[in-house]
């Protein structure tokens, strides 16, 4: 029987910046557009957190029953390590999805953005089929694509749209950046597990690319996020404050680009999560200050 501490660890709290970051950026973007709404932002945060924790439990369940989690480093695996009944872990996942769906329905109703219901249904499908179902896309190297779409584009653009009912160039740039950084976290995770995933024929993007090109991909994702700061600054120059987060990228870049394998990559995972949150806070502050400073953008 898993302890409460193990259930909490199974929820993978270190991944939660991936849920918080896009809501921060999306709300700050709505504020820059003159229409932030903290109540709607809170609902969006509940949706994001519910999906994130739900995905973590769903992955634990699906990988565990397939036997691909029996020889891993990193966080506790409730099913793979036989700490909890698989049915209970699956129930935990669907409970999180249900809570996120209720909050999402309330958000869509209050914002009167009913078309986002279709986006929510797509998000539910993607959350379960990452490692669940008969043909999970995470086993075919498509996990990063879906993370970019749903934890970046959908989360930021949806948050801004529900509050401001419009977006601008800075919103799009922030959405792209918020998609690139959680992809960097997933790339690091899959780089850590490359050998064990290859052994069980889990064809993640890291398995397909190999060690060298996966390290290059991580670099491109992190650098790309900071390029998006320059794009956002075309609409709101104060977005350049996000460059203050650049020092947070140095240590994880050194780790990932070095000759590190397996457990040695764990610090890079944690530091990339810190980078993601620091980046989101700095960019959000820059966007939030835009109406106060009144400095016009180029576009």
Secondary structure as GFF3:
##gff-version 3
##sequence-region A 1 299
A	DSSP	alpha_helix	4	10	.	.	.	ID=ss1
A	DSSP	three_ten_helix	13	15	.	.	.	ID=ss2
A	DSSP	alpha_helix	17	32	.	.	.	ID=ss3
A	DSSP	alpha_helix	38	66	.	.	.	ID=ss4
A	DSSP	alpha_helix	86	111	.	.	.	ID=ss5
A	DSSP	alpha_helix	116	129	.	.	.	ID=ss6
A	DSSP	three_ten_helix	137	140	.	.	.	ID=ss7
A	DSSP	alpha_helix	143	148	.	.	.	ID=ss8
A	DSSP	pi_helix	149	154	.	.	.	ID=ss9
A	DSSP	alpha_helix	155	164	.	.	.	ID=ss10
A	DSSP	alpha_helix	169	192	.	.	.	ID=ss11
A	DSSP	alpha_helix	194	199	.	.	.	ID=ss12
A	DSSP	alpha_helix	205	233	.	.	.	ID=ss13
A	DSSP	three_ten_helix	237	245	.	.	.	ID=ss14
A	DSSP	alpha_helix	247	257	.	.	.	ID=ss15
A	DSSP	three_ten_helix	262	265	.	.	.	ID=ss16
A	DSSP	alpha_helix	266	293	.	.	.	ID=ss17
###
